[in-house]
Amino acid sequence: MVSSTPEMISSELRREHLVPSRKKIKLPAWLEVAKPRLIPLLLATTLGGMALSEGWPLPSSRLACTLAGGALAAAAAGALNCLWEQDLDGRMQRTSSRALPSGRLSPIAVFTGAISCTLISAFLLVSGVNCLAAGLSLLGLCSYVLLYTAFLKPRTPKNIVIGGVAGAIPPLVGAAAATGHVGLSGWWLFSLVMVWTPAHFWALALMLKDDYKSVGIPMLPVVKGATVTAKAITRYGWGTVFMSLFGVWALPEGGLLYALLLVPFNARLVQMITRLGAAPESLDSAKGLFRWSILYMFGICLLLVISRLPISAEFDIQGVQLLSQMKNSWFIT
């Protein structure tokens, strides 16, 4: 066992200041392994996938089954992730007090809970939604546990680039729940989440670089350093801005209002990635970008829902009429 040096203690105190600690927000053991902090954003992107579809709004029963089934599948994925990484968590100072490495839950209990959540999720989605939504939800679970956690994470610094597919599947689940199939609009939101994920995750990885390094996880900041990571974040950040613009065409209606409301979200994202690019070693900049990236994705999904309100369609009509009048005026002049 490696003893704690003053430098390690100082680094740990700094991370506790930057990243919300589970010691400050203590959850019951059975809820902790489900990783509930991740679930709301997954459900938000599920709603975004629904809002992009012609089937929006969904009947309340199908909406409830989709969200409940998705939440349970995400909880099962979180529990299986904790089960797979319990030894790794036990060797990291930040995670050593989690339910499994600390002995507050047994591996059998966690495995049983994960399987139960998976089965209930499948039942809700098959009986209350459709088989495609259920299959996609199961695919998301398997890709997170097997593709990302078990295969990619311990092997390559590009783990989140490919492994991000797990977090990008909920929009497809939402689209399938709304219409029974996945159209181009659903695939657009899937692509947006895929491009957004690396910048979001690498901002967190910059803050937790020492933790990952201590246990040999080859996250990009560990392998390439902060400067290279900041440049990669900048590329994916700008890619996110570019990809978000296609929502104007992905929406069945309300695209003009979406475009207008999107401007401050993208402006703030560009500001945050520029700030980090100018100071790659700044943990405060990484912290700010990480937090804003979460709000950004919530905001995009909220804009998609707002854009499907009747008032948004009326805004589009009036906006097109105004542009047409301006064009005619310029032509006459």
C-alpha positions, 0 to 999 in steps of 0.5 A, a space after each residue: 500500500 502506497 503511503 500518502 505524501 504531503 503532495 498527495 494530500 494537497 492534491 486530494 484537498 484541491 480535487 475535493 474543492 473542485 469536484 463535488 464530493 460524495 462525502 459532502 452529498 452522502 447517498 444511501 449505498 444502494 442509490 450511490 451505486 446506481 450513479 443517480 447524478 448521471 441519470 437526469 441528463 440521460 433522460 433529458 436527451 431521451 426527451 430531446 429525441 422524442 421532441 424531434 419526432 413527429 410523434 411528439 407529444 407522447 401519450 402520458 403512459 408511454 412517456 412514463 414507461 420510456 423514462 422509467 425504463 431508461 432510468 432503471 437501465 441507466 441505474 443498472 449500468 451504473 451498478 455494473 460499472 461500480 461492480 466491475 471497477 470495485 478494485 480500481 475504486 478501492 485504490 483511488 483516494 477519491 473513490 475508496 469510500 464508495 459502497 463496494 470498496 468500503 464494504 457497505 454493499 456486497 458484490 452479490 447484492 449489487 449484481 442482483 440489484 442490477 439484474 433486477 433493474 435490467 429486467 424491470 426496465 425491459 418489461 416496462 419498455 417492451 410492454 409500455 413502449 416497443 421492442 425497438 426502444 427496449 433493444 436500444 436501451 439494452 444496447 446502451 447498457 451493454 456498450 457502457 459496461 462492456 465497450 467503455 468500462 471493460 474494454 476501452 477505458 483501461 486501454 486507450 486515451 481515446 476511450 471516451 471518443 468511442 465509448 461515448 456511444 453509450 451516452 448517445 443512445 438515449 436520443 435514439 430510445 426517445 425517437 423509437 418510443 415516439 415513432 417506432 423507428 429512428 429517423 435522421 433527426 434522432 441520429 442528429 441528436 445522437 451525433 451531437 451527444 457523441 461530439 459533445 462527450 469528449 470535451 465534457 469528459 476531458 474537462 473532468 479528466 483534467 481535474 482528476 488527472 492525478 487519480 487516473 494516473 495513480 491507478 494507471 488509467 490512460 486518460 488523455 490528460 495522463 498520456 498527453 498532458 494538459 496542453 494537448 487535452 485542451 487543444 482536443 477539447 477545443 476541437 470537439 467544442 467547436 465541433 459541438 457548436 457546428 453540429 448543434 446548428 443542424 438542429 434547425 433542420 432536424 426539428 419538424 417545426 420551431 427551427 427558427 426559435 431554436 436557432 435564436 435561443 441557441 446563440 447564447 448557449 454556443 457563445 458561452 461554450 466558445 468562451 469556456 473552451 477559449 479560456 481553457 485553451 489559454 490556460 490548459 493547467 487551470 483547474 478552475 477553467 476545467 471546472 467551469 467548462 465541465 459544469 457549463 457543458 452539463 448545463 449546455 446539453 440540458 439547455 439544448 434538450 430544453 430548446 428542442 422541447 420549447 421549439 415544439 410548442 405551438 407558439 414556436 411554430 407561430 414564431 417561425 411563420 412570422 419570422 419567415 414573413 418578416 424575412 420575406 418582407 425585408 427581402 422584397 423591400 431590399 429588392 425594390 430598393 
